[in-house]
Amino acid sequence: MSDAWEDHGDEYAAGVTWSINKGWDSVNDLYAAADALGTDAGEPWTLPIYGGRPVPHGTDADPSDPPLMLLEPAGVSEAARFLAAVSFDELWSITGPRFSARGWSREELLAHHRNLRGFYGRAASAGHAVAKAVWA
């Protein structure tokens, strides 16, 4: 993980990585509002943040608490389609008051949404999988 973190700046500049600093739960909560908009099809809103299969860090590791999640190319494409189609303004109209009370601004969440939409769009276009890590 420390080696990966050392490469993070270069990967970030190249557009092949994206980070959400201590806000991934809130971004996921924003996308969960898509259920209220009538989107279904397997809850694609879960894919950008928590989607994928666990990659345990050892044979005795708790599979429910892995350091990595791997979203295969098909899931990446589904996440990209969801992010391209969902209306941030409609999500914000449902969640805005709750997030404002938590100290989140519309602009902060919109920036995360735009960046994730671009990241997943590029990954899907290239046919890539996405590995997700949570450093707590």
N, C-alpha and C positions, 0 to 999 in steps of 0.2 A: 504494500500500500504506500509506503514512503517513496519507493521508486516511481510509482504512478503519480504521486503528488508532485514530485520534482518535474515531471513532464507536463503537468497540468497547464502551465502558462503557454507553452508552445502549442499544445493541442487546442487550447481555448482560442488562441490567435488564428489557428488554421480552421476553426469552425467545426472541429470533430469532437468537441467536448462542451458541456454546459454545466454550470453549477447553480444551485439554489442554496444560499447560505441560510440555514436554520428556518426555512419557510416551506419546505416541501409538503408538510401536512396541510398548511393553509392553501397552497396551490391545488393540492388534491381535493380539498373541501370545495374550492371554487368550481372545479370540474364536476364534482358530484352533483352540483346544482343542475347539470344537464338532464338528470332524471326528471326533474320538475318540468323541463322543456319538452318531455315526451321522447327523448332519444332512448333507444334501447339497444338491440342488437348485441347482447353480451356485455353490456356496460363498458363501452370503449373508453369512457372517461377515466377508468382505473389505469389504463395502459401508460399514459405519459409519466406518471410518478411511481406507482407501485406494481405495474404490470411486469410479467415475466416469470421465469421459474427460478427458484432459489438455487444458488450455487454454494453449498456448504464449504466451509474452510477446512474441514477435516472429517474423518470417518465418524468421530464421536460428536460432531457439532450438532447443535439443535437446529433442525431444518427450518423451524419457524423464525429463526433469528440469524439469517445468513448475512455476511458482510457484502455479498453481491447478489444482484438479480440479473438475469440474462433475458432480454426480450428478443426473440428470433425475428428475422426479417419480415415475416408475415405480420407479426404483431406490431413491428415498427411501422409498416405500411398502414395498418389499421389505425394506429395512434396518429399518424400524420393526417389521414383522412378526417379523423375526428377533429383534430386541432384546426384544420383548414375550414371545416364546415361549421363548427360551433361559433356562436356569436358571443364575443366577450361582453358586449353591452347587455345582452339578455342575461348572461350569467351574473353580471354585476348587479342588474336590477333585482335579482333574487337574493344575492348574498351581501351586497354593499353595506347595509346597515350593520350586519354582524361583524364584517371585517373592519369597518371603520371603528367599531367599539373596541376591537382588538389592537388598534393602532396601525392597521394596514391602510395604505392609500390606494385609490383606484389606479394611479400611475404606476405604483410598484407592481401590482398584480398584472396590469396590462403589459408591462415590460417583460415579466416572466412568461406570460402567454405568448407574446410575439417572439421571444427568443426560443421558447420550446417549439413553437410552430415552425420556425426556420430550421432549428436543429433536426427535428424529426423529419421535416420535408427533405432536407439534404440527405439524411441517412436512408430514407425510403428510396429516394431517387438512385442512390448508389447500391441499393440492395443490401445494406449493412444491418447487422444486429446491433443492439444497444446494451451495453453493460452498465448497471447502475450500482453505485456504492454509496453508503451512508457512513460518513465519518462523524461520530458523535463525541 
